[in-house]
Structure formats: structure tokens, C-alpha cells
Amino acid sequence: MTARSLRSGEEADEFDVEEALALVKEDNGAAHRAPAPPPQASGSASQRDAHHKATPWTEARATAARAARAVTRSARRAPVSVRLEDALGLTLAAPLDALTDLPSFNTSAMDGWAVAGPGPWAVRDEGVLAGHAEPAPLTDGEAARIATGARIPPDTTAVLRSEHGQTDEKGRLHATREVVHGQDIRPRGQECRSGDQLLPPGALVTPAVLGLAAAAGYDTLAAVPRPRVEVLVLGDELLTEGAPRDGLIRDALGPMLPPWLRALGAEVTAVRRLGDSAAALRKAVTGSAADVIVTTGGTAAGPVDHVHPVLDRIGAELLVDGVKVRPGHPMLLARTKENQHLVGLPGNPLAAVSGLLTLAEPLLRTLAARPAPEPYTLPLRDEAHGHPYDTRLVPVVLRGDSAVPLHYNGPAMLRGIAAADALAVVPPGGARPGQEAELLDLPWASAGIGVCFT
């Protein structure tokens, strides 16, 4: 019997199982593994061909970003109006122009006294508090108690801080330090004038931006909408609760992916568990209205790896079919509709993390119009073992001015990444102690907005 290609779009029960097992790649989450090649060979012809067609790691990331840019150019996604409390982590779609002068009136920068002319001063009985209407003007030689943020009375010379003034037995105020004209007064428009651009389009909405927008008079912001993501968890062997048993394992990706994707700027619209069913997968993919579909597992060439056949059957365009990175080699990126993409993550947990940072992060970041993080490097404190010809992503912790590679960094392990601050990009062949390595920050460990998980 002639073996059929696993990527021909045929149903799983029509595949030649012996060939299917031989084509399984090492990083996929399926339980099956290919038989070892003869000692004199570097792998089967199909394995060598698959590796030859795989995309270099840096090129794969660039391809994902280009795919998103093509969508943003063609789809012209309309900005959305978002209330301030819902805008954290979004990107401004329009300039943030001041709607008022800031401050909008002359205000006191300190608690103390508003004084007019040279001292000593007679102190009014009535003070000036924040939030009240404009007080009566001061006359020379007069002072009024004033609170921080209160309106400055007309004809005020300066504000005398509480700690820099004292009253005598007649109740007259004396300065204990020289009084400089205009001191501790925030003049109207000191920070900006109405119509000034405070931030350009493309700025990330951080907590500080929310505060600035509120101060400038905004209730809502024009923002780039979050890309909508649907997660499809594949695999009959996955449990959703309890301890692993009877050959079944807990689903680690279902709980992990949604918050991680939100940290990358996405709106997760659904998490669906489909098992190993080509028909269910095809129905879910063709029926999805999400901007991005993320699948877990099924990206290699095993007997129940249905992602490639389904993509073939629906006429999807494979943009990245395997990446020269470990773990996570059999990840993929496909264009399923004009403005929809599918990111196929391997089923092993750390391999899936690799796929997130390699393909999902640049795709979602660009769709959300978020600024790209500035690349940076640190020397490795210890040796980081490399793959002979692929890039390797290794969990590290940051200690001072160096990065320390962590153990438990196999494709199926989460113990290392759970303790990590970043992933080190290790070139083929590995990196020696002291060698500089590019680092990919994890959302919760970086100074970025991702830590908010909104």
C-alpha cells in the first residue's frame, strides 16, 4: 500500500499510520514519537525536508508582523470609543489633545497662605479651599489661608508655605524665609494650553495616560480595537480537573493561554476544547469570526494531527510552516481568510510558549498597534546549551547585570518558565558563560503594560 501524505487533506483514518509515526516531530505534544534513525543518518528524508522548509526564527517573527500589517492596511479597522476605565493597554487611535488649559486656573501648589505685597500680613478669617469658587481679591498686606489645589485669589503675590510662616501675638503673619514673587503658584496653562497635543496616535494607554486623559477632560478615548482571539484546545488526552490518571494528563494550556494572550493585547472571545477531531476543528475554524485563531497541538504529522489537513482543505495559505527554534519547531502561521490568521502552537507547554513569543506576540502586537519592545541583551552567567542548527529559547532569571539559565526547560516542562523573568535567545551551538544573549521579557516580569492582564 502506498503511503499518503499527511498534509493532503484526507481524514485521519485514511492515513498510513506507519508513515505518520515516522513523521512526528520532537516538540509536538502528541504522545507518539518517531523511531530513531539509523546511526549513520542525520534523520529520515522527510525529517530533513521538513527542517529544510522551516523558517529561521527571526524571519518567522518578521513574517508574523508583516501579516498583521497587511491586515491593518486592507481592513482599515475603525477606531473604537472606549471609556477610560476600559482603555488600559489599548493604543491611541487619535492624538490626545488637551480639552482645557492645565491647570485650568491659577492654583496653589502648597498648603500655606496666599499673600499680597510685602509682609507682615493681616490674615483673613476665611480661608480658601480646593473645589470652591474664585475667592475675593487680596489687598496689599493681606493674607488668606489656602489649601493645595485651591484657586489663587486675584492679586496674590505668592504662596507662603505653612512651614515658612508664623503668626505673632497680634495674629499677623511673618515669613521665616524670603518670599519670591509667584512662588508655589501653578499658573493657568503651565502644563498645557487647550488644543495642545499631549500624546500622538500610537501611544500605549498606561495608568499614567489614563490620569493625563482624565485631567485633560476626557471621559472616553479613541483607541485601536483589541484583536479578537479564539483558542481551540486539541487533544483527547486532556483533563480539565483533578490529577492525571489512566494515561490522561491535565490541560495546562487552557488555563495559561487566555491571560497570556490578554497580556499581549488580545480580547479572548472563547476557549473551546475540541479533542482530536478533524471535523470539529474544520467547523470551528471556518465558523470563527475572530481575528486570530490559536490552536494547541496537532501541528506535526502524526495520525491525529489534523491542523495541516484542515488548513489544506479550507484553502488556507501557510505563511510559516515550522520554525528553526527549540522548543516549538512545528509551530505554524496561516492566513485562513482575508483578515483572519491562525497560529498553530505545539501541544507541549514550553513549546507552546515558544510559539506564543515567536508568532502570536508580533502578530497581536502589530494588530493592536502596540509599540515593539526595545531589544536588549545581557551576558549569561552560566553556559546555555544550544541546538546544533536551530535557535533555542531558554528560561532565565535576571540577577544583577546577568541572566541565569534555568533548569527544567524541556518542551513539556513549565517549571522553569514559571520561575523565569525572560527567555534567552540562544544561537545554534549554544552560548558560553559571559556571552551576550538577546532577552524576551515575559509580560508579568517586564515594566510593560502586560502585567495588568487587561
N, C-alpha and C positions, 0 to 999 in steps of 0.2 A: 504494500500500500504506500502510495506517495504521500509524504507529509505535506500538510498545507501550512501556509504562513499564518502565524497567529495574528497578523495585522490585516488580514484580508477581509474582515468584517463578518466572518462566519460565526455562528453560535459556538459556545464552548464545547458542546457535546460532539461537534464535528471535527475538533482539533485532534491531531495525532499527539497523544499525551506524552509519549516518549520524547518527541522533539520539543514539546512545550517545557518539560522539565529541564531539558538541556539548555534552554534559552533564558532561564530565570537569572536575573542579575543579583549581585550580592547584597545590595542595600534595600531591596524591596521588602515590604513587611509580610509577604506570603510565607507560609511555613515551609514550602518546597525549596530545595536548593539544587543547583546543577551538579552533576557528577564532576569530580576533579579531572582536569585534562591530563593527558599523559605527561610524564616528567619533561620530555624534550620539547613540548609545545608551550606556548605562552597563552594558550586559551583556544577554544574552538573558533572556527572561521566565523560563525555567526556572532560570537562574543567580540572578536577582533573588529568585525564590520560595525557592530553596534557602537563600540568605543570610538572607532574612526569617525562615525557620523555625529557623535556627541559634540556639543558646543562648549568651547572654553568658558570658564566661569565668568570672567569679566565681560565677555561678549554676550553671554546669556542675560546678565543683568542689564546691559545696554539694550538688548533686544526687547526686554520687558518694558523698559521705559519708553522706547520708540513706539511700541504697540499702543501704549496709553496715550502718547502724544497724537498719534493718528486718530484715535477716538475723539479726543478733545477738539481737534481741528474739524473733523467731519460732523460730529454730533452737535457742536455748539451748545453744550449743556447750559441751560438757563440758570442764572444765579437764583438762590432761594433767599427769602427774608426770614431770618431766624432771631428769635428772642435772645437777649443776652444770656440768659441762664442756660440756653441750649447751644450756644455758639462755641464753647471751648473746644479747641482742637481743629476747628474749621479754618479755611483760608479766606481772607477778604477777597471778594469779587469786585469791589469798587474802592476808591480811595476813602479813607476815614478823614473827612473834612470836619473841622470844628463847626458846630452849630451855634456857638456862642463864644464870646471872649472868655478866657480862663486866666485868672478868676474873672467873674462877670461884674465884680465891683471891687473897690479897694477894701482889703480885708486885713485884719490883724494877724501877724504870724506868731504872736506870743500872748500869753496871759500877762496882764500888767495894767498900764494906764495909757490912754490916748492923751497926749499933751499938746498944748498950743503955745508957741512962743517960748521964751526962756523961763526957767524956774526961779524960785519955787512956785508951785501951782496950788490954786484952791481946787479942792476935789468936789465934784458934783455928788449929790446924794444918790442920784440914779446912775447905775452902770449901764454898759452896753453888752448885750448877749448875742451869741450867734443865732441866726434864724429870725431876727426881729427886723422891723422896718428901719429905714435910714434914720439915725438919731439927729437931734438938733445940732447945729454947728457949735464948735468951741470958739471961745474968745481968747485972746492972748492972756496968758497967766492962768488958764483954766485946764483942768484935767478931768478925765472920767475913767472909772474902772472899765476894763474891756477884756473880753474872753477871746481866745484863739478862734479865728474864723468869723468873728463878728465884723459888721460893716464899720468902716472907719468914719467917724463924724467929720463933716466938712470942716476945712480949715485946720485939720490936725497937722502938727509939725512932725511928730514921731510917736512911736510906741515905746514906752519905758517898761522894761521887763520887771516883773514882780520882785525879783531878787536884786534889782539895781535901783530900787527906790525905797524910801522910808518917810513916814509922816512924823511931824513934830507934835508938841503938846497942843498946838492950836489947830491941828488937823491939816496943816499944809504939807504938800509933797515935795521932797527934795531928792535929787538924783545923786546916787553914790558914784556914778561914772559919767563921763562926758556923753552928752546926748547929741547924736549926729542926725541931721535933717533926713527924714524918710526912713530911719532905721526901723526894722521889724514891721514894715508895711509892705504887703504884697499888692502892688498897683494893678488896677484893672488891665487885663491883656498881657500880663507879664509872661505867661506861658504860651499863649497863642491868641490870635485875633480870629473872630468869626470868619470862616471860609478858608483858613489856613489848612493845608494838608498835614495831618498828623501822622498818617501811615499810608503807604502806597498799596495798590492791589497786590495780592500775593503774600501779604504779611500773615503769619500764623497767629491765630487768636489764642493768646496765652491769658492767664489770670490777670496780668498787668494790662493787657489790651482791653479786657472787659472793664477794668476800672477806668481806664482812659476814656473808653467809649461812653461809659455812664457819665463821667464828669463832663464830657463834651456835649451831652444832651441826647444820647441815643437810647432808644428802647429796643431796637432791632438792628441787625447788621445784614448787609448783602454779602452772602458767602457762597463759595463753591460747594455744591451738594456733596455729601459723602457718597463714595461709590458703594452701591448695594452688593452685598456678597451673600451667596447661599453656600452652605457647607454640606457636602454629601459624604457621609462616613460609610465606607465599604468594608465588608468582611463578615462572614458568617460566624467567625470565631470570637466575636467581641461581646463582652458582658457590659451592662450599664450599671451594675451594682454588685456588691459583695466581692469576696475574694476569688481569684482564679481557681477553676476547678474543671475536672473532666476534660482536659485539653482546651478549655476556653480561657481567654485572657480578658482583662479589663480594657475597655476602650479608654486610652489616655488622651487621644486627640480630640474627641468630642468635647471634653471639658476645657482643653487647653487652647484650641484654635480660636473660638469666638472672642475671648478677651484679647488675645494676641492680635487678631485682625482689627478689632476696635482700636487698639493702641496704634495700629498702622494707618488709622484714619477711615476705616470702613464702617458701614452700617450693616450688621449681620442680620439679615432678614429671616433666616431659617437655618436650623441644623437638622438634617434628615439622615436616618440610618437605613441603608438600603440592603445590606447584606451583599452577597456575591451573585447578583442577578443582572445580566446584560440588558434584559428587557426593562427592568426597573430603572437602571442607570440611563438608558436611552430616553425613557419617558421623562425622567427628572431633568435631564439636560435640555431636551427640546422644549419642555414646558416651562423652563425657568425664565423669569423676567429680570433676573439680577444682572448687574453689570459684569460681575465676575463670579464664576462658579469655582469652588475649591473642592477637589476630591481627595480622599485619603486612601492610599493603597491602590492596587490594580494597575500600576503604571508599567510593570515589567512585561514579561511574555509568558507567564505561567498559565495553566489551564483555566484559572478563574480570574485572570487579569483582563478585565473587559474594557478598560478605558480606551486603548488604541482601537480595537474593533468598533466600538461605538462611535468614536470620532471619525473613523473611516466611513461608516455607514451614513452619518449625517452630513458628510461633506465638509468637515471642519478642516481648517488649514493649520498644520503643525508649524509653529514658529520656532520652537525649541523642542527637540526630541532627544532627551538625555543631555546631561551636563557633566563636564570633566571636573567633578568635585566629589569628595568623600567626606561624610556620608551623603547620600541623596542622589547618587548618579542617575537613577531612572526617572527623575522629575521631568515634567514637560509643561509647555505653554502652547495653547491652541486658540485660534480665533474661531469661535463657534457660530457667531452671527456678525453682522457688520460692526456692531458696537458692543459685542459681548466676548469675553475671553474665559477660558478655563485653565486653571492652574492645577495640574495633577501632582500631588505630593506623594512620595513613597509612604508606605504604611508604617515603617519603623519610626518611633517617635523622634529620635535625634535627626534622622534623615529627613523627616517632615519639617523640622525646624530649619534645617539647611535649605529646603525648598522654599520655605517662607521668606528667608532672608535673601535668597538668590533671585527668585522670580516674583513672589507676591509683593514684597516690600517695594521694589521700584515701580511695579505696575500700579499698586494702590496709591503710592505717594504721588505719582505723576497724575493719576486721575483726580486726586484730591487737591492738586496744585500746591502740594506742600513743598517747601524748600528742601533740597537734598542736604543731608548732613555733611559737614566738612570732614573729609577723610583725615585720619591721623594714625600715627604708628607709635609703638612703644617697644623697647627691647624685651625679649623673652628672658625670664630669669633662668629657666631650665630648657633643656632640649625638647623640641616638639617633633615627634616622628612624622614623616611625610609619606605620601603615596608615591610610587615610582614615577607616574606621569600625570597625576591629577592634583588639582588644588585640594587642600584639606582644611576644614573648618573645625577648630578645636576650642572647647570652652576654656575660658581663663578667668582668673580673678585679678583685679588690679591692686598692686601693693606698692605704694610709693610711685616711683617712676618706671616700674616694670610690670609686665604681665606674667602671671604664673599659670602654666598649663595645668589643667585638672585631669584627674583620672576619671574612670567611668565615662569614657567618651565614645563608646561603641555605638553603632547605628540604632540599636534597640534600647539604649540607656538614656534616662533622663536625670540620673543622679548628679552628673557633672553639670549639666546646663541649669539645673535648679539652684545650684550654688554659685553660678557664674555671674560676672559683670558684663562680659562681652564674649565674642567669638574671635579668635585669632585666625587670620587668613595665612595658612602655611603653604608655601610654594611646593611644587613637586620636588621630592627628595628630602624634604624636612627642613628644619631650621635649628641652628646651634644656639647654645646659651649666649645671650648678648645680642643676637641678631634682631634687627628691627622687623616688626610684623605689623601689617595693617590690622586694625581692630574694627569690628562691627559691634556697636553698642546695642545692648538689649533695652527695650523700651523703658522698663522699670528701673534700670540701673543708670540710665543717662540723665542728663539735665533737661531733656526734651519734654514736650507736652505729653508724650505717650504714657507717662507714668499715671496720668489721670484716668486712662482706660475709658474715655467717653466716646 
